[in-house]
Amino acid sequence: MTSKTKEWTVIDFIGRVSRDPAWLEESYQIVKDRVERLNNSLHAFITVFSHPIRLKDCLRRPLAGAPVAVKDIMHVEGHPTTAGSKILKNYVAEKSAEVVERLLAAGGAVNGKTNLHEFAFGVTNKNPHYGDCINPWKRDRVSGGSSGGSAVAVATGMALAALGTDTAGSIRIPASLCGVYGFKPSYETISREGVLPLSWSLDHVGYLGNSVRDLALLTFLTARKPAFRDLRGFKAFRAARLKGLKVGVPKNYFLDFVEEDVRRNFEKTLDLLSGEGASLLDVVFPRPDLFRDCRHIIVHSEAAAFHLKMFRERHRDYGEDVRARLAEGLAIPASSYITALRSRKALIREFRSLFKNVDIIAVPTTVVTAPRLDASTVEVAGVELDVRSALLRNTEFFNVVGAPALAMPNGFSRDGLPTSIQLVSDIGTDWRLLSVGARLETLLSPSVSPWMKATTQDIRF
Amino acid sequence: MALFTDDEELLGLAGKALERIRKMTENLLEFVGFEEPLEVGGGG
């Protein structure tokens, strides 16, 4: 890996394979060796395929056989979809999810199904059935979730990129805690067909990877929305000039409780943007508490509805935390749920009004670095927050509104844990956001994860 | 309470959450306009 780090982005991998087709099988062997060596301790994968699933002619397709992992809540035909649960341990998918079919058709190769918080209903990725997903930077820390296995697989080179889902932050939170890039596109940009739901209204499918360009390419190739699949859009995608860009920095809520090192790196990143000619403008987020309440009621209600039959029959087979959340969902009156849905439309209008004055909004992705596995609370700025609330604090809003959000690693804490900045733009302006991210990426680091960059020797645990 | 269960553990868990849900709903009710329609479906 050490001398081949550069090939660990999808785009560089494609270039390498075009010059040297033998690299395809060689890379699979490297990935396989890594999985064999690391997975028992990190629990990134629930199912590992002995050889990646791909089309025979993948070398002639855009992704050229690049190995991509799939969160184990999406179907891959003929293989288990456990959703990280005991209940679906033996469930075998009859048909692949639409996004998986698109990924294979684009020349991707699927090398396994990644660990997740049970049924994607949690943000630590502590999993009582398949093992807690472990943060590769410090083994006593959570990976974050619910797409924790995908983040760990990408961070450690067990895949070049990975599919994830995000209902309140489940792509961006593990991306932040594990030092990789994560992109939640606008709602329904990527199909949810063949993906087990947590919350139909708020679930988003997206990618984790080692560069913004990889995330842009993968989203372009597998999106369902015609607007996103417009080749002109992708061809026009390039690192944006930041001169004149108006960056909104919330004056309320998002920065109220932030770990010192996270804040320092966030401010340094703002300085980089400013140094490139971007303007930093204060914005005030309207009623952030309402976004949180709205998200909570919708997710819990819809999750309870999806799980109703399984939960009544087998609630003792769910993990303790998910069982409690589903029980709460069962108790929510329909009138509360409908009130939340009605409120959401108004909240979306308020959110969109922010973009009359700014192009993007920047906030720390998570207000803390990776919490300890045994922690139930974290202390931030002298205030004790429960881990779940702390991790969701800066991400959940953007599921309520369905806006694109990009998590980018932007440095480390003094004790060596990754920090991350989140860029958000208006609904449907995904290309704009990715273009800004692509430019910022070049200012922050080369287009590989900082974990890769920091690794001068192969991984040792 | 629309719980679909008689299990005491689940009833207990749900009961603990009710006050929180009530407060959240009241917050949203104060905010949402009288004539705000219901539109189902996700995102913006």
Interface residues (C-beta under 8 A of the other chain):
Chain A: S186 Y187 E188 W200 S201 L202 D203 R287 D289 L290 D293 C294 H296 I297 L308 R312 H315 R323 A324 A327 E328 L330 A331 I332 P333 A334 S335 S336 I338 T339 A340 L341 R342 S343 K345 A346 I348 R352 V401 G402 A403 I427 G428
Chain B: M1 A2 L3 F4 T5 D7 E9 L10 L13 A14 G15 K16 A17 L18 I21 M24 T25 N27 L28 L29 F31 V32 G33 E36 P37 L38 E39 V40 G41 G42 G43 G44
